[in-house]
Structure formats: C-alpha cells, structure tokens
Amino acid sequence: MGWKRRAVLKGLAATIFSVIVLPAYAFFLEPALRLRVKRWRLTHPDWPSDRPLRIAVVSDIHLGEPFVTRDPLRRIVARTNAHGADLTVILGDLLAGHHFVTATVPVADTAAILKGLTAPLGVYAILGNHDWWDDLTAQRRRKGPIIAHRALEAEGIPVLENRALKLQNGIWLAGIGSQVALVRRGGGFDGVDDLPGTLAQVPDGAPCVLLIHEPDIFPEVPKRVPLTLAGHTHGGQVRLFGWSPVVPSRFGNRFAYGKVTEEGRHMVVSGGIGTSILPVRFGEVPEITVIEITAA
C-alpha cells in the first residue's frame, strides 16, 4: 500500500501546485510584488565616442488596484532614479488595461508620481494605445491632445508626440504617436504616428534615439537612427525559454522582448511594469530597463 499512498500524494501535490501555486504566482506574486532592473549594453559605429549615454526606461505602467498601485509606483520612481541614468523616458500606457481592476487611478495622479523622476538630460514621455483608448472624447473627435498628454505636461514632463528635440549633450531625442491609437467603428485601428515627419526634424548625421510605443514600425526606421526604444508587448507577459505564446505584434516573437538588431540598427523592447488583457505574468518579471549605448 505504501507505493499507492506515495502515488496519491504525488498526484495531490501536482494538483495543488498546478491549481493553486502556479496561478497564485502568475496572477499575484510576479505581476504585483516582483520587480527587476534589466540592463542592456550596446555599441554602434556611428555613435559619438565622447557621448556615451545611459537611458532608464519606464514603460507600460498600467496603474490600477490591486496590482500596480500608487505606493509601488513611488518605489519604482525612486529605484529608477537610483540608477543614475543620464536620461529617463516613459514609453506610454499609464493606466490599467484589463477588466480585473478593483479601483482605477486618475491619470493625473499617475503623472504627479512620475514627476518624481529625475535625470540630468531630462525626463520625456510618449503615449501608448491605452492612453488613447481611455480618452473617449479624443476617440470621438479622432485627435488629441488626450488627457494623459495634458496630465504629463502639467507636471513638467514633455510629451514627444511626433516631435524631436536636441538634448543638452547634442544627442537628438524623437518620439512618435501610437500606431493603433484610434479605434475604428467597423473594427481595426488607425494610428497617429508620423515617423517621416518626426525624423525630418532631426538633422542628417545627428545621433538620434527614437521612442516608439508599439515595436511594429521598427522595419521602417531608417539606418541613420542607431537606437529605438519600444514597449507595448510586456514581453508577452508569459515567457518560457525565450518564447511567448501570445504577443501583441504582427511580428510575433521577433519583436516580443529585449534587444533586436537588424541591418545595423538596435531596438530594445522593454518588458514594462504592468499587464494588459489579463493581470498575469509568468517568466516575464516587471522591469525597469536600463540601456547604455557607446561607440563601437
């Protein structure tokens, strides 16, 4: 009878693990309590040798109780500042994007907390698809500025919506609008992005960092842009052995997460902080992303 009892206990343990432990980890521990700093070090032959740049990325916060709330965001801000980046960027999607929120957080509150971010070269933001989708007035009129845009700029955080500017160290920073910002009545989306118009503001030959929310436009980014930073995918939220079963990108796992190098251009896709659709993360811990780029 001993072997039968052991078999029953093993089966019971496996059931408890799969039914209780794994869901508890994926739906609560990883998305709500864990946070890491993921570092990427890149080189590019066209990057100025006298201007190495460290960038901190905070992306896809999706603030809303009970998963990402005000106090955790304050800790994320403090931890981001502690890494001493030259430049900090926010890559959009400020509010929760799923139906399991027990209490929403006004975007003005989110922006007020993000005001605590500091960096010598400044703190800048772009907007994500959920920032647009959450503004029903903007959806009706089919244009911005949206609530999140106004809230960030009210707190002194410039929003680069199809806009480029020159930083104090001579590096150019450019940001485009969301590629799926406007919901069509018959299905599908329209973007508010203008990649050619934005890059036309950057002088030829000038070193440039491009901010995009959705990574899918990366194949259209010209070679003169050494570094592109993206969010949106959350690394697929579930990631096993470098593969995610569901990725909100038409390119699937090609642009799901991390460093992508194509035709000499670099893109880093941040895993972000929060969740969308379902409040679940497994194998894709919420992260602050830090990128260092230097000359080759």
C-alpha positions as CSV (number, residue, x, y, z in Angstrom):
1,M,0.0,0.0,0.0
2,G,3.0,2.3,0.5
3,W,3.6,2.9,-3.2
4,K,-0.1,3.6,-3.8
5,R,-0.1,6.2,-1.0
6,R,3.0,7.8,-2.4
7,A,1.4,8.0,-5.9
8,V,-1.7,9.6,-4.4
9,L,0.4,12.1,-2.5
10,K,2.4,12.9,-5.6
11,G,-0.8,13.4,-7.6
12,L,-2.3,15.6,-4.9
13,A,0.9,17.7,-4.7
14,A,1.0,18.1,-8.5
15,T,-2.7,19.2,-8.4
16,I,-2.1,21.7,-5.7
17,F,0.9,23.1,-7.5
18,S,-0.9,23.5,-10.8
19,V,-4.2,24.7,-9.4
20,I,-3.1,26.9,-6.5
21,V,0.6,27.7,-6.5
22,L,1.1,28.5,-10.2
23,P,-2.0,30.7,-10.5
24,A,-1.1,32.5,-7.3
25,Y,2.4,33.2,-8.6
26,A,1.3,34.2,-12.1
27,F,-1.7,36.3,-11.0
28,F,-0.3,37.9,-7.9
29,L,3.3,37.4,-6.9
30,E,5.0,38.1,-10.2
31,P,2.8,40.9,-11.6
32,A,2.3,42.7,-8.2
33,L,5.3,42.0,-6.0
34,R,8.3,41.4,-8.2
35,L,10.5,44.0,-9.9
36,R,13.9,43.8,-11.6
37,V,16.3,46.1,-13.4
38,K,17.2,44.7,-16.8
39,R,20.4,46.1,-18.3
40,W,21.4,46.2,-22.0
41,R,24.8,47.4,-23.2
42,L,25.0,48.3,-26.9
43,T,27.6,49.7,-29.2
44,H,27.2,51.4,-32.6
45,P,29.8,52.6,-35.0
46,D,28.0,55.9,-35.7
47,W,27.6,56.8,-32.0
48,P,29.8,59.7,-30.8
49,S,32.8,58.3,-28.9
50,D,32.7,61.3,-26.5
51,R,29.0,60.9,-25.6
52,P,28.2,57.5,-24.0
53,L,24.5,57.5,-22.9
54,R,22.7,55.7,-20.2
55,I,18.9,55.7,-20.5
56,A,16.3,54.5,-18.0
57,V,13.0,53.2,-19.4
58,V,9.7,53.0,-17.5
59,S,7.1,51.5,-19.7
60,D,3.5,50.2,-19.6
61,I,2.8,51.1,-16.0
62,H,-0.9,50.3,-16.3
63,L,-1.6,51.8,-12.9
64,G,-4.7,50.4,-11.1
65,E,-5.5,48.5,-7.9
66,P,-4.9,45.8,-6.8
67,F,-1.8,45.1,-8.9
68,V,0.2,48.3,-9.6
69,T,-0.8,51.0,-7.1
70,R,0.4,54.4,-6.1
71,D,3.0,53.2,-3.5
72,P,4.6,50.7,-5.7
73,L,4.9,53.3,-8.4
74,R,6.6,55.7,-6.0
75,R,9.1,52.9,-5.2
76,I,9.6,52.3,-9.0
77,V,10.4,56.1,-9.4
78,A,12.9,56.0,-6.5
79,R,14.6,52.9,-7.8
80,T,14.8,54.3,-11.3
81,N,16.4,57.5,-10.0
82,A,18.9,55.4,-8.0
83,H,20.5,54.1,-11.2
84,G,21.8,57.5,-12.2
85,A,20.7,57.4,-15.8
86,D,21.6,60.4,-18.0
87,L,18.1,60.4,-19.5
88,T,14.8,58.8,-18.4
89,V,11.9,58.0,-20.8
90,I,8.3,56.9,-20.2
91,L,7.0,54.8,-23.1
92,G,3.3,55.1,-22.6
93,D,0.3,53.2,-21.3
94,L,-0.2,54.8,-17.9
95,L,-3.5,53.2,-16.8
96,A,-4.6,49.6,-16.3
97,G,-5.6,47.8,-19.4
98,H,-7.7,44.9,-18.1
99,H,-11.1,44.2,-16.5
100,F,-9.7,43.0,-13.2
101,V,-9.1,46.4,-11.7
102,T,-10.7,47.0,-8.3
103,A,-10.1,50.7,-8.3
104,T,-8.9,53.0,-11.1
105,V,-6.3,55.7,-10.5
106,P,-6.8,59.1,-12.2
107,V,-4.1,59.7,-14.8
108,A,-3.3,63.0,-13.1
109,D,-2.3,61.0,-10.0
110,T,0.0,58.8,-12.1
111,A,1.6,61.9,-13.7
112,A,2.1,63.5,-10.3
113,I,4.0,60.5,-9.1
114,L,6.1,60.3,-12.3
115,K,7.1,63.9,-11.7
116,G,9.5,62.5,-9.2
117,L,11.6,61.0,-11.9
118,T,14.9,62.9,-12.4
119,A,17.8,62.8,-14.8
120,P,20.5,65.3,-15.9
121,L,19.3,65.3,-19.5
122,G,15.6,65.3,-18.6
123,V,12.6,63.1,-18.4
124,Y,10.4,62.7,-21.5
125,A,7.4,60.6,-22.4
126,I,5.4,59.3,-25.4
127,L,1.9,58.0,-25.3
128,G,0.6,54.4,-25.7
129,N,-2.5,52.9,-27.3
130,H,-4.3,52.6,-23.9
131,D,-3.7,56.3,-23.2
132,W,-5.6,57.0,-26.4
133,W,-8.3,54.3,-25.9
134,D,-9.1,55.6,-22.3
135,D,-9.9,59.1,-23.7
136,L,-13.4,58.6,-25.2
137,T,-13.6,62.3,-26.1
138,A,-10.4,62.0,-28.2
139,Q,-11.8,58.9,-29.8
140,R,-14.9,60.7,-30.8
141,R,-13.1,63.7,-32.3
142,R,-10.3,61.5,-33.7
143,K,-7.5,63.6,-32.5
144,G,-5.6,64.8,-29.4
145,P,-4.3,66.2,-27.2
146,I,-5.5,63.5,-24.9
147,I,-6.0,63.5,-21.2
148,A,-2.7,61.7,-20.5
149,H,-0.8,64.2,-22.7
150,R,-2.1,67.1,-20.8
151,A,-1.6,65.5,-17.4
152,L,2.1,64.7,-18.1
153,E,2.9,68.1,-19.4
154,A,1.1,69.8,-16.5
155,E,3.7,68.0,-14.3
156,G,6.6,69.3,-16.4
157,I,7.1,66.1,-18.4
158,P,7.3,66.9,-22.1
159,V,5.4,64.5,-24.4
160,L,7.1,63.8,-27.7
161,E,4.1,63.2,-30.0
162,N,5.7,63.2,-33.5
163,R,8.3,65.6,-32.2
164,A,12.1,65.7,-31.9
165,L,14.4,67.8,-29.9
166,K,18.1,68.2,-29.2
167,L,19.3,67.3,-25.7
168,Q,21.9,69.3,-23.8
169,N,24.6,66.9,-24.8
170,G,23.9,67.2,-28.5
171,I,22.0,63.9,-28.9
172,W,18.6,64.1,-30.5
173,L,15.5,62.5,-29.0
174,A,12.5,61.8,-31.1
175,G,9.1,60.3,-30.3
176,I,6.1,59.2,-32.4
177,G,2.4,58.7,-31.7
178,S,0.8,55.3,-31.1
179,Q,0.3,53.2,-34.2
180,V,-3.1,51.9,-33.0
181,A,-4.4,54.9,-31.3
182,L,-7.9,55.3,-32.8
183,V,-10.5,52.5,-32.7
184,R,-12.5,52.2,-36.0
185,R,-16.2,51.6,-35.7
186,G,-16.1,48.7,-38.1
187,G,-13.1,47.1,-36.4
188,G,-9.3,47.8,-36.6
189,F,-7.3,50.8,-35.7
190,D,-5.8,54.0,-37.1
191,G,-2.5,55.4,-35.9
192,V,-1.5,58.9,-35.0
193,D,2.2,58.2,-35.8
194,D,4.2,60.2,-38.2
195,L,7.7,58.7,-38.5
196,P,8.9,60.5,-41.6
197,G,7.7,63.9,-40.3
198,T,9.3,63.3,-36.9
199,L,12.7,62.2,-38.3
200,A,12.6,65.2,-40.7
201,Q,13.1,67.4,-37.6
202,V,16.5,65.6,-36.9
203,P,19.5,66.9,-38.9
204,D,21.1,64.3,-41.2
205,G,24.1,62.7,-39.5
206,A,22.9,63.7,-36.0
207,P,22.9,60.9,-33.4
208,C,19.3,60.1,-32.5
209,V,17.3,57.9,-30.1
210,L,13.8,57.1,-31.2
211,L,10.9,56.4,-28.8
212,I,8.0,54.3,-30.1
213,H,5.3,52.6,-28.1
214,E,4.5,49.7,-30.4
215,P,7.6,48.0,-31.9
216,D,6.0,47.1,-35.2
217,I,7.2,50.2,-37.0
218,F,10.9,49.2,-36.5
219,P,11.4,47.8,-40.0
220,E,10.5,51.3,-41.3
221,V,13.1,53.1,-39.1
222,P,16.0,54.3,-41.3
223,K,19.6,53.2,-40.7
224,R,20.5,56.7,-39.5
225,V,18.7,56.0,-36.2
226,P,21.1,53.9,-34.2
227,L,18.8,53.2,-31.2
228,T,15.0,52.7,-31.0
229,L,13.2,52.1,-27.6
230,A,9.8,50.4,-27.5
231,G,7.3,49.0,-25.1
232,H,3.7,47.7,-25.5
233,T,4.3,43.9,-25.6
234,H,5.1,43.4,-21.9
235,G,7.4,40.6,-23.2
236,G,4.2,38.7,-24.0
237,Q,3.5,38.6,-20.2
238,V,4.1,34.8,-20.3
239,R,7.6,33.9,-21.5
240,L,9.2,30.5,-21.3
241,F,12.7,29.7,-22.6
242,G,12.8,33.0,-24.6
243,W,9.4,32.4,-26.3
244,S,6.0,33.9,-25.7
245,P,2.8,32.2,-26.8
246,V,0.9,35.5,-27.3
247,V,2.5,38.7,-28.4
248,P,0.5,41.9,-29.4
249,S,2.6,42.4,-32.5
250,R,2.1,41.2,-36.1
251,F,5.7,40.1,-36.0
252,G,5.1,37.7,-33.0
253,N,8.3,36.8,-31.1
254,R,10.5,38.7,-33.4
255,F,9.8,41.9,-31.5
256,A,8.4,40.5,-28.3
257,Y,11.2,41.4,-25.9
258,G,14.7,42.6,-25.4
259,K,17.4,43.6,-27.8
260,V,16.7,43.4,-31.5
261,T,19.5,44.2,-34.1
262,E,18.6,44.4,-37.7
263,E,20.6,45.9,-40.5
264,G,22.9,47.6,-38.1
265,R,20.1,49.2,-36.1
266,H,19.3,48.5,-32.5
267,M,15.9,48.3,-30.8
268,V,15.3,47.4,-27.2
269,V,11.8,46.3,-26.2
270,S,11.1,46.8,-22.5
271,G,9.1,44.2,-20.6
272,G,7.4,47.0,-18.8
273,I,5.7,47.2,-15.4
274,G,2.0,46.3,-15.7
275,T,-0.3,44.0,-17.5
276,S,-3.0,44.2,-20.2
277,I,-6.0,42.0,-21.1
278,L,-5.3,39.6,-18.1
279,P,-3.4,40.5,-14.9
280,V,-0.9,37.7,-15.3
281,R,2.9,37.4,-15.7
282,F,4.9,34.3,-15.8
283,G,8.6,34.2,-16.7
284,E,8.5,37.9,-17.6
285,V,9.1,39.9,-14.3
286,P,8.1,43.6,-14.3
287,E,11.1,45.6,-15.0
288,I,12.9,49.0,-15.2
289,T,15.0,48.8,-18.3
290,V,18.4,50.5,-18.4
291,I,20.3,50.9,-21.7
292,E,23.8,52.0,-22.2
293,I,25.0,52.9,-25.7
294,T,28.5,53.8,-26.7
295,A,30.7,54.0,-29.8
296,A,31.8,50.6,-31.2
